[in-house]
Amino acid sequence: MAGQILTEVSGVVDPGRVAELVDGFREIAAAALPDGLLRSELLQGDHGQWRIQTLWRDQAALDAMRAGAEPPAAPALLRSVGAEPVLRILEVVGSFVTAH
């Protein structure tokens, strides 16, 4: 069986546009989500660096989303706030969850 896929879309966002980015991410989360999307996170790094990491059930789910009529949400969101998105696609080969 094919493994899960993690996409990471990153870009540098001007501090004056961060509220737009956060609001846009919330709007995406509240909308109808593509089949096979398991989790997505908006992450802030140093020097205006932002990342959107999204976990997909498998490559087929990612491919189906990318073949849809709408452009992928994460790169579109970063572009909308003036960032040039960089996409990385990674296959999950191992993971664990801790008990709290």
Wavefront OBJ file of the C-alpha trace (Angstrom):
o trace
v 0.000 0.000 0.000
v 1.267 3.473 -0.858
v 2.440 5.629 2.036
v 1.293 9.010 3.210
v 2.634 12.122 1.510
v 3.633 15.401 3.178
v 3.629 18.570 1.123
v 5.472 21.608 2.368
v 4.895 24.979 0.759
v 7.122 27.743 2.085
v 7.748 31.407 1.456
v 8.834 34.671 3.015
v 5.910 36.878 4.083
v 6.204 40.572 4.844
v 5.299 41.244 8.507
v 2.571 43.635 7.387
v 0.770 40.782 5.586
v 0.898 38.127 8.312
v -2.684 38.781 9.473
v -3.893 38.195 5.891
v -1.955 34.929 5.784
v -3.383 33.678 9.084
v -6.923 34.719 8.125
v -6.535 33.037 4.735
v -5.369 29.816 6.353
v -8.403 29.873 8.659
v -10.672 30.357 5.635
v -9.105 27.351 3.915
v -9.609 25.247 7.053
v -13.277 26.250 7.237
v -13.994 25.404 3.578
v -14.707 22.027 2.026
v -11.429 20.124 2.097
v -10.164 17.755 -0.589
v -10.642 14.035 -0.070
v -7.527 12.495 1.419
v -6.288 15.604 3.233
v -5.499 14.366 6.742
v -3.911 17.384 8.441
v -2.523 20.816 7.633
v -0.490 23.252 9.716
v 0.644 26.845 9.279
v 4.127 27.239 10.744
v 6.082 30.435 11.444
v 9.873 30.500 11.349
v 12.516 33.178 11.696
v 12.947 36.163 9.373
v 9.454 36.077 7.860
v 9.689 32.421 6.824
v 6.333 30.625 6.782
v 5.439 27.029 5.906
v 2.218 25.188 5.259
v 2.659 21.469 5.816
v -0.139 19.180 4.704
v -0.397 15.441 5.226
v -2.156 13.438 2.497
v -3.511 9.898 2.707
v -1.415 8.890 -0.313
v -0.006 10.111 -3.614
v -3.319 9.407 -5.375
v -5.140 11.835 -3.045
v -2.549 14.536 -3.718
v -2.702 13.905 -7.461
v -6.516 14.112 -7.438
v -6.419 17.477 -5.650
v -3.818 18.833 -8.060
v -5.892 17.688 -11.065
v -8.986 19.523 -9.808
v -10.415 22.740 -11.202
v -9.176 24.859 -8.288
v -5.477 25.678 -7.894
v -3.783 24.149 -4.829
v -4.715 26.258 -1.816
v -1.361 26.586 -0.025
v 0.662 28.062 -2.922
v -2.283 30.280 -3.873
v -2.504 31.610 -0.312
v 1.194 32.438 -0.154
v 1.041 34.165 -3.543
v -1.965 36.192 -2.370
v 0.179 37.760 0.370
v 3.115 38.507 -1.906
v 5.300 35.462 -1.212
v 6.882 33.256 -3.869
v 5.943 29.715 -2.803
v 8.422 26.838 -2.864
v 6.921 23.327 -2.922
v 8.481 20.164 -1.519
v 6.797 16.757 -1.689
v 7.970 14.135 0.792
v 6.963 10.517 1.316
v 6.366 9.584 4.951
v 8.463 6.504 5.665
v 7.986 6.412 9.435
v 6.099 8.232 12.173
v 5.011 7.931 15.783
v 2.614 9.639 18.165
v 3.277 10.016 21.868
v 0.641 9.361 24.498
v -0.098 12.395 26.689
l 1 2 3 4 5 6 7 8 9 10 11 12 13 14 15 16 17 18 19 20 21 22 23 24 25 26 27 28 29 30 31 32 33 34 35 36 37 38 39 40 41 42 43 44 45 46 47 48 49 50 51 52 53 54 55 56 57 58 59 60 61 62 63 64 65 66 67 68 69 70 71 72 73 74 75 76 77 78 79 80 81 82 83 84 85 86 87 88 89 90 91 92 93 94 95 96 97 98 99 100
